Amino acid sequence: MSIPSTAQEIPSNIYKPNAPLTARVVAHHRLTDADSPNDVRHIVYDISGSDLRYVEGQSIGILPPGEDTNGKPHKLRLYSIASPGVGDDGEGKTVTVCVKRAITVDEATGKEYHGVCSSYLCDLKVGDTSQLTGPVGKAFLMPEQADANIIMVATGTGIAPFRAFLSKRYNQLKHETGHSWLFFGAQTRKDYLYQSELDAYAQNEGCHIVTAFSREEKNAQGGRMYVQHRLIEHGETLFNMLKQPNTYLYICGLRGMEAGILEGFQEIAQRQGVDWNVFFDTLKAEKRWHVEVY
């Protein structure tokens, strides 16, 4: 199973919206290049002295200050935790989130609208405080077995839980023998989040980091290179891994990315004479196919 031995071991909703944790920002920096149109921030909160604890693959809630247009307090937003359960400090005294400033443009007027919570977070300074809730999530956790193969597919800030996974595996569980495949997609290399960390993990035997930069690279058909194209380039290897009961696949990022991955694997299954629908149902039943998209 891809969860801790008992459900009781998984922390859940220690802090709730009506009784949140006030946590102070102790580190905050921009992850994307200064000239990238995408503003992505790495934000670390001090949770020392609190009861908050979490495991890799969970999320925390953040309550943005202020009120909505109806005069009601803003609802909480959930963000995948980007740090391992021991925190980036290694002592469980911090929790980290990776946040992109959400900007939408009205096509008719050209007016920009900035996300309430993402803008609030991106504008924070070290020393500022936020109201946190959680943690939540029991379905996107790391597998337990030491020989587990983990296939991770991320776009943009979808890298957050996988940063936690890789940190846990290569800093705390160095005895593990399973392979790690991370496929990371972004618009350009200016948006390559946590590149130095990922490059360091790639030095470990069995760790493979594969990137796709859609506005800089072309796929085999001459179109933009998206993360699903990179994954399918290694499709035979990955599909053969998925046929092993110790292989788990995780997808985190923009909604719609799963469709291309499913199509690619279906094509490979047909070439190998495998009924994809039956195989896919088995993966889900065995909790070896995990998706979190937004």
C-alpha positions in Angstrom: 0.0 0.0 0.0 1.1 3.6 -0.6 0.1 4.8 2.8 1.6 4.4 6.3 0.8 1.2 8.1 -2.3 2.5 9.9 -4.5 5.4 9.1 -3.9 6.7 12.7 -0.3 7.5 11.6 -1.4 10.0 9.0 -1.9 13.4 10.6 -5.2 15.1 9.6 -6.8 18.5 10.3 -4.8 19.3 13.3 -5.7 22.9 12.7 -9.1 23.9 11.4 -10.4 27.1 9.8 -12.1 28.1 13.0 -8.9 27.5 15.0 -6.0 28.0 12.6 -2.3 28.1 13.4 -0.6 31.5 13.1 2.8 30.8 11.5 5.6 33.2 10.7 7.5 33.3 7.4 11.2 32.5 7.9 12.3 32.3 4.3 10.8 33.6 1.0 12.4 33.8 -2.4 11.5 33.8 -6.0 12.1 30.5 -7.8 11.6 31.6 -11.4 14.1 33.9 -13.2 13.5 37.6 -12.7 12.6 38.0 -16.4 10.1 35.1 -16.5 6.5 36.1 -16.8 5.7 33.4 -14.2 6.2 34.5 -10.6 6.7 31.4 -8.4 7.7 31.7 -4.8 9.3 29.4 -2.2 7.8 30.1 1.2 8.9 28.6 4.5 6.9 28.9 7.7 8.1 28.3 11.2 5.8 25.8 12.9 8.0 25.2 16.0 6.1 25.1 19.2 2.9 24.1 17.4 1.1 20.7 17.0 1.4 20.8 13.2 3.0 17.8 11.7 2.6 16.3 8.2 3.8 13.6 5.8 5.0 13.8 2.3 2.2 14.2 -0.2 -0.2 16.1 2.0 -1.4 19.7 1.7 -2.0 22.6 4.1 -4.7 25.2 4.0 -4.0 28.9 4.0 -6.6 31.5 5.0 -6.0 34.8 3.1 -6.9 37.9 5.0 -9.8 40.1 4.1 -13.3 39.6 2.7 -14.8 38.6 -0.7 -17.2 40.7 -2.6 -20.1 39.5 -0.5 -18.4 40.7 2.7 -17.6 37.2 3.9 -14.1 36.0 4.9 -12.1 34.5 2.1 -12.2 30.8 1.9 -9.1 28.8 2.5 -6.9 27.6 -0.3 -5.0 24.3 -0.3 -1.4 24.1 -1.3 0.7 20.9 -1.7 3.5 20.8 0.9 6.9 21.1 -0.8 9.0 19.9 2.2 9.6 16.5 3.7 7.9 15.6 6.9 11.0 16.6 8.8 10.8 20.0 7.2 13.5 21.8 5.2 15.2 22.3 8.6 15.4 18.6 9.2 13.8 18.9 12.6 10.1 19.2 11.8 10.0 22.8 12.7 9.1 24.2 9.3 6.6 23.7 6.5 7.2 24.8 2.9 4.9 25.7 0.0 5.6 26.5 -3.6 3.2 29.1 -5.0 2.6 30.7 -8.4 1.0 34.1 -8.6 -2.3 33.4 -10.5 -3.0 36.0 -13.2 -5.9 35.8 -15.6 -6.7 38.3 -18.4 -10.1 39.3 -19.5 -10.0 38.7 -23.3 -12.6 41.4 -23.9 -11.1 44.2 -21.8 -7.5 43.1 -21.4 -7.9 43.7 -17.6 -5.7 41.6 -15.4 -7.1 39.7 -12.4 -4.7 38.5 -9.7 -5.5 35.5 -7.5 -6.5 36.5 -4.0 -4.5 33.9 -2.0 -1.6 33.4 -4.4 -1.0 37.2 -4.6 -1.2 37.5 -0.9 1.4 34.7 -0.5 3.7 36.0 -3.2 3.7 39.4 -1.6 4.6 38.2 1.9 7.9 39.2 3.5 10.1 37.3 6.0 8.5 38.0 9.5 5.0 38.2 8.2 2.5 35.7 9.5 -0.3 33.6 7.9 -3.2 31.5 9.2 -2.6 27.8 8.4 -4.9 24.8 8.6 -4.5 21.1 8.1 -2.8 19.0 7.1 -5.1 17.2 4.7 -4.7 14.3 2.2 -4.4 10.6 2.5 -4.4 9.6 -1.2 -1.1 11.0 -2.6 1.4 9.6 -0.1 4.7 7.8 -0.8 4.8 4.0 -0.9 6.3 2.3 2.0 8.4 -0.4 0.5 12.1 0.2 0.1 12.1 -1.2 -3.4 9.2 0.9 -4.7 9.7 2.5 -8.1 8.2 6.0 -8.2 7.2 7.6 -11.5 6.4 11.3 -10.9 5.0 13.7 -13.6 4.7 17.4 -12.8 4.1 20.7 -14.4 4.9 24.0 -12.7 4.2 24.1 -9.0 3.0 20.5 -9.3 6.7 19.8 -8.4 5.9 20.5 -4.8 5.0 17.0 -3.5 7.8 15.5 -5.5 10.4 17.7 -4.0 9.2 16.3 -0.7 9.3 12.7 -2.0 12.9 13.0 -3.4 14.1 14.7 -0.3 12.7 12.0 1.9 14.1 9.2 -0.3 17.6 10.5 -0.9 18.2 12.3 2.5 16.4 10.0 4.9 15.9 6.7 3.2 19.2 6.1 1.6 18.8 2.4 2.0 15.9 2.3 -0.5 16.7 0.6 -3.8 13.7 1.6 -5.9 14.0 3.8 -9.0 12.8 7.4 -9.1 11.6 8.9 -12.4 10.7 12.6 -12.4 9.2 14.3 -15.5 9.0 18.0 -15.1 7.4 20.4 -17.5 7.4 24.2 -17.8 7.3 26.9 -20.5 11.0 27.7 -20.6 14.2 27.0 -18.6 13.6 30.2 -16.8 10.8 28.4 -15.0 12.8 25.3 -14.0 11.9 25.1 -10.4 14.4 23.7 -7.9 16.9 22.9 -10.7 20.0 22.7 -8.5 18.2 20.4 -6.0 17.0 18.1 -8.8 20.4 18.0 -10.5 21.9 16.8 -7.1 19.3 14.1 -6.7 20.0 12.9 -10.3 23.5 11.9 -9.2 22.0 9.1 -7.2 21.8 5.7 -8.9 18.4 5.0 -10.2 17.2 8.6 -10.1 16.2 10.0 -13.5 15.2 13.7 -14.0 13.6 14.4 -17.4 12.5 17.9 -18.4 10.2 19.3 -21.1 10.2 23.1 -21.9 7.2 23.6 -24.2 8.2 27.0 -25.7 11.8 25.9 -26.4 11.6 22.3 -27.6 9.7 20.4 -30.2 8.2 17.0 -29.9 8.5 14.2 -32.6 5.5 15.6 -34.5 7.0 19.1 -34.6 4.7 20.6 -32.0 5.4 21.9 -28.6 7.2 19.5 -26.2 5.0 18.8 -23.2 5.8 16.6 -20.3 3.6 13.8 -21.6 5.7 13.6 -24.8 8.8 13.1 -22.7 7.1 10.5 -20.7 6.1 8.6 -23.8 9.6 8.7 -25.1 10.5 6.4 -22.2 7.1 4.7 -22.4 8.2 1.2 -23.0 10.5 1.3 -19.9 7.9 2.9 -17.7 5.1 0.6 -18.9 7.2 -2.4 -18.1 7.9 -0.9 -14.7 4.2 -0.4 -14.1 3.6 -4.1 -14.8 5.6 -4.7 -11.6 3.5 -4.5 -8.4 6.1 -2.3 -6.7 5.8 0.6 -9.2 3.6 3.7 -8.4 2.8 6.6 -10.7 1.9 10.1 -9.5 0.7 13.1 -11.6 0.5 16.6 -10.2 -0.1 19.8 -12.1 -2.4 21.4 -14.6 -5.7 19.7 -15.3 -5.7 18.0 -18.7 -2.1 16.6 -18.6 -3.4 13.1 -17.6 -5.2 12.6 -20.9 -2.0 12.6 -23.0 -0.3 10.3 -20.6 -3.2 7.8 -20.7 -3.3 7.9 -24.5 0.4 7.2 -24.7 0.3 4.3 -22.3 -2.8 2.9 -24.1 -0.8 2.8 -27.3 2.1 1.0 -25.7 -0.3 -1.5 -24.1 -1.8 -2.3 -27.5 1.7 -2.9 -28.9 2.4 -5.3 -26.1 -0.9 -7.0 -26.4 -2.1 -5.8 -23.1 -5.7 -4.7 -22.5 -5.2 -1.2 -21.3 -8.6 -0.7 -19.7 -8.2 -3.9 -17.6 -4.6 -2.9 -16.7 -5.5 0.6 -15.8 -8.4 -0.6 -13.5 -5.8 -2.8 -11.8 -3.4 0.1 -11.2 -6.2 2.1 -9.6 -7.5 -0.8 -7.6 -4.0 -1.4 -6.2 -3.6 2.3 -5.4 -0.7 2.6 -7.8 -2.1 5.5 -9.9 -2.4 8.8 -8.2 -3.5 12.1 -9.7 -3.8 15.6 -8.2 -4.6 18.3 -10.8 -6.0 21.8 -10.7 
